[in-house]
Amino acid sequence: MGSNPTGPTLKSTSYRIDRKRCGHSVSVFDGNQGHNEAIYGMSKVTLNAYQNAKEPEYKWLVAWPNPVPGKRKLRKRFKTRAAAAKFKTDKETEIARVGVDAASVRESAIDDAAWCVRQLEPYGANLRDVVAEWITAKEAAKASAPVSEAIEEALAAKRRAGRTQDHLSSMQSRLRRFGRTFGDRPLVSITAEEIEHWLHGLNVAPVTLNGFRRYIGGLFGFAVKRGWVEKNPVDSIDVATVKRGPVEIYTPAEIRITMDMVPDNLLAPVAIAIFAGLRPKEIQRLDWQHVDFLRERIQVDGKGAKHRYVPLSSTLRAWLDPVAQPSGPVVPTNYVRRLTAFKHALRDAGVNVIADGWRHSFASYEAARIQDIGKLASILGNSPGVIHQHYRERVLPEEAEAFFSVIKANAKILRINA
């Protein structure tokens, strides 16, 4: 072959050095790697003469097998035959001792491995085990779903299971907020420490934080069932401590101001909240056909097929009679917006708006009026323990009488003529 100014000059001849004198098989590098390998075998270490116009100082080339099937041999150039021959002997010994794969590791990789071993020594860890664990984690990440995809899958599963729209809305709002931070990451890559840090970064009340924790835990529980993660990281996150003090309630005078100010389109839901103690979500689901004036009770639907009955007091009926309908939602359109505006008006009138204050007020005054913890628990849909802790002996019987006497001047006439 002719000379190549940009690459090594190849010679078609080959020769063998006297084995008795130096013990090495040597041939001129002729570029016919496949021919040489066929002769000497894939695990053969070869020593070849080497010529390259750009590297005239290098005269010899040693080649040895590549551990990756189908890849060309690994090679190293030398200035002297003696150095090349020594390297060849060492490489053959290394291959015989540790195998082709280990002998084919580059020197830089050997240095890296030595560094890793030194770093692991204080922990008594084995480099092989650490690498195996890393590979396992990487493979698990490939099989794990991204957070955003898992959220949508979990929501779809809950819809198929027939969860209420209220439950789905709460779940969706909290999980999608979580997804805005972790959406693109595989579920398996997210640690308990990261979730805990994110939760406390919300800067919300303990009750709200626990709500987020519950829904995120449900997401990872769903992922465990799907095989996307092995365990639920939320299980190792402590529930936030909720310090519950005495519940706040409205005075009968504040209830009078509230009922005098309530607009007609909010009269029914506000009156039901104050004088029947229904939860906000229960009122939003309430239909007029469940307000039974004949039996003097309100049917409140709970989870699944469960429901309870709340007595329709004469006070509440006096407020509802003028606005009652045969059927349809008790709340008006844009209820939440209208209710928010009304509460702002109450603040402007000097009434301190209390979270869940209407329900707490009803429970406290009703407890004083009927003196029956078990019955009140049934009315509110709570346990007797909760009732005993928060509402027992909060108000005097005469205060309860004043509370249930808050009706309009003409309400009694409406009630009598009904």
Number of C-alpha atoms within 10 A of each C-alpha: 8 7 12 11 10 9 12 18 18 19 17 11 9 12 10 10 12 11 10 7 7 10 11 17 16 21 20 20 24 19 13 10 13 11 11 16 16 10 10 11 12 15 17 17 22 24 26 22 21 24 20 17 14 11 13 11 14 17 18 24 25 23 19 23 23 19 18 10 8 7 9 14 19 15 15 13 19 18 15 13 17 12 12 22 23 12 17 22 15 13 19 19 13 15 19 12 11 10 14 20 12 13 21 19 13 11 10 9 10 12 11 11 13 12 11 14 16 11 13 13 11 8 8 9 12 13 17 10 10 13 11 12 12 12 12 12 14 14 11 19 18 13 15 20 22 20 27 20 15 23 24 15 16 20 18 12 13 15 14 9 9 10 14 13 10 13 12 15 12 13 22 17 12 16 25 16 12 20 18 11 12 19 18 13 17 21 24 25 16 13 12 14 13 12 19 16 10 14 19 13 10 11 10 12 13 15 14 15 19 18 17 22 23 16 18 22 18 17 23 25 21 19 24 15 11 13 14 22 22 14 14 19 20 22 14 10 14 10 15 15 11 12 7 7 7 9 16 16 23 23 15 19 12 17 21 17 15 21 17 13 14 18 14 9 16 16 20 24 21 23 23 24 23 24 26 25 25 28 16 17 9 15 19 17 14 22 19 17 16 18 25 15 15 7 9 14 18 22 18 22 15 13 9 9 6 8 12 14 18 20 16 22 14 16 20 20 23 22 24 21 15 15 11 15 14 10 12 12 16 25 21 15 10 8 15 13 9 14 19 11 11 17 17 13 15 18 11 10 12 10 17 14 15 14 11 17 18 25 21 22 29 25 27 24 30 26 26 22 17 12 14 14 20 15 13 22 18 14 19 21 18 12 13 16 11 12 19 15 11 17 22 18 14 17 18 13 17 11 15 21 15 14 24 20 13 21 19 15 8 9 18 15 11 15 16 8 7 9
